[in-house]
Amino acid sequence: MLNIVVINCDRKYVEYEWDSKKAFVQDMQSDNENIPMLDDPLAEVNTQDNNLQLWWRNTDGMTVDDLLEECKQELN
């Protein structure tokens, strides 16, 4: 499970959830219109994946694009 909260362009907090990192990556690379923008700042990342949770805890000022790139690296 991957649950994130982003701050959208209207400065509103919006929550998104996926079943896995793989589902997140696939969704972000799709034509789905109900996904966060790549430049949306991350306000929260919740996951049971220890590596990703540690990455989130040790960084500041991350965007959805940063999370996408991290998930892609971990899946390879």
ZAVONU-582341 format. One line per field, with one value per residue (C-alpha): residue number from 1; residue in one letter; x, y negated, z negated. Coordinates in Angstrom, 1 decimal. Each point is the difference from the previous one (the first is absolute). Layout:
N
k = c(NUM | ...)
r = c(A | ...)
px = c(X | ...)
py = c(Y | ...)
pz = c(Z | ...)
//
This chain:
76
k = c(1 | 2 | 3 | 4 | 5 | 6 | 7 | 8 | 9 | 10 | 11 | 12 | 13 | 14 | 15 | 16 | 17 | 18 | 19 | 20 | 21 | 22 | 23 | 24 | 25 | 26 | 27 | 28 | 29 | 30 | 31 | 32 | 33 | 34 | 35 | 36 | 37 | 38 | 39 | 40 | 41 | 42 | 43 | 44 | 45 | 46 | 47 | 48 | 49 | 50 | 51 | 52 | 53 | 54 | 55 | 56 | 57 | 58 | 59 | 60 | 61 | 62 | 63 | 64 | 65 | 66 | 67 | 68 | 69 | 70 | 71 | 72 | 73 | 74 | 75 | 76)
r = c(M | L | N | I | V | V | I | N | C | D | R | K | Y | V | E | Y | E | W | D | S | K | K | A | F | V | Q | D | M | Q | S | D | N | E | N | I | P | M | L | D | D | P | L | A | E | V | N | T | Q | D | N | N | L | Q | L | W | W | R | N | T | D | G | M | T | V | D | D | L | L | E | E | C | K | Q | E | L | N)
px = c(0.0 | 1.2 | -1.9 | 1.1 | -1.3 | 1.0 | -0.6 | -1.6 | 0.2 | -3.0 | 2.0 | -2.4 | 1.0 | -1.0 | 0.4 | 0.7 | 0.5 | 1.3 | 0.3 | 3.7 | 3.0 | -0.4 | -3.6 | 1.1 | 2.6 | -2.4 | -2.7 | 2.4 | 1.1 | -3.5 | -2.6 | -2.0 | -1.2 | -0.6 | 3.7 | 2.2 | 2.0 | 3.8 | 0.9 | -2.5 | 1.9 | -0.3 | -1.5 | -0.1 | 1.1 | -1.4 | 1.1 | 0.9 | 3.1 | 2.9 | 2.4 | -2.5 | -1.0 | 3.6 | 0.6 | -3.0 | 1.1 | 3.5 | -1.0 | -1.6 | -1.8 | -0.8 | -2.5 | -2.1 | 2.7 | 2.7 | -2.2 | -0.7 | 3.7 | 0.8 | -2.7 | 1.3 | 3.5 | -1.2 | -2.0 | 3.0)
py = c(0.0 | -3.5 | -3.0 | -3.5 | -3.5 | -2.8 | -3.7 | -0.8 | -3.2 | -1.4 | 0.5 | 2.8 | 3.2 | 3.0 | 3.6 | 2.9 | 3.7 | 2.9 | 3.7 | 0.1 | -2.0 | 1.8 | -1.1 | -3.6 | 0.0 | 1.5 | -2.5 | -3.0 | 1.2 | 0.4 | -2.3 | 0.0 | -3.5 | 0.6 | 0.0 | -2.6 | -2.4 | 0.8 | -3.3 | 0.2 | -0.1 | 3.0 | -0.7 | 3.6 | 3.5 | 3.1 | 3.4 | 3.4 | 0.0 | -0.7 | -1.2 | -2.5 | -1.2 | -0.5 | -2.0 | -2.2 | -0.6 | -1.1 | -2.5 | -3.4 | -1.9 | 3.1 | 0.0 | 2.7 | 0.2 | 0.7 | 2.8 | 1.4 | 0.2 | 1.6 | 2.7 | 0.7 | 0.5 | 2.3 | 2.1 | 0.6)
pz = c(0.0 | 0.8 | -1.3 | 0.7 | -0.8 | 2.4 | 0.0 | 3.3 | 2.0 | -1.9 | -3.3 | -1.0 | -1.6 | 2.2 | -0.9 | 2.5 | -0.6 | 2.0 | -0.8 | 0.7 | 1.3 | 3.3 | 0.2 | -0.8 | 2.8 | 2.5 | -0.9 | 0.2 | 3.5 | 1.2 | 1.5 | -3.3 | -0.8 | -3.7 | -1.1 | -1.6 | 2.1 | 0.1 | -1.5 | -3.0 | -3.3 | -2.2 | -3.4 | -1.1 | 1.1 | -1.7 | 0.9 | -1.5 | 2.2 | -2.4 | 2.7 | 1.4 | -3.5 | -1.0 | 3.3 | -0.8 | -3.6 | 1.0 | 2.7 | 0.1 | 2.8 | 2.1 | 2.9 | 1.5 | 2.8 | -2.6 | -1.5 | 3.5 | 0.8 | -3.4 | 0.6 | 3.5 | -1.4 | -2.7 | 2.5 | 2.3)
//
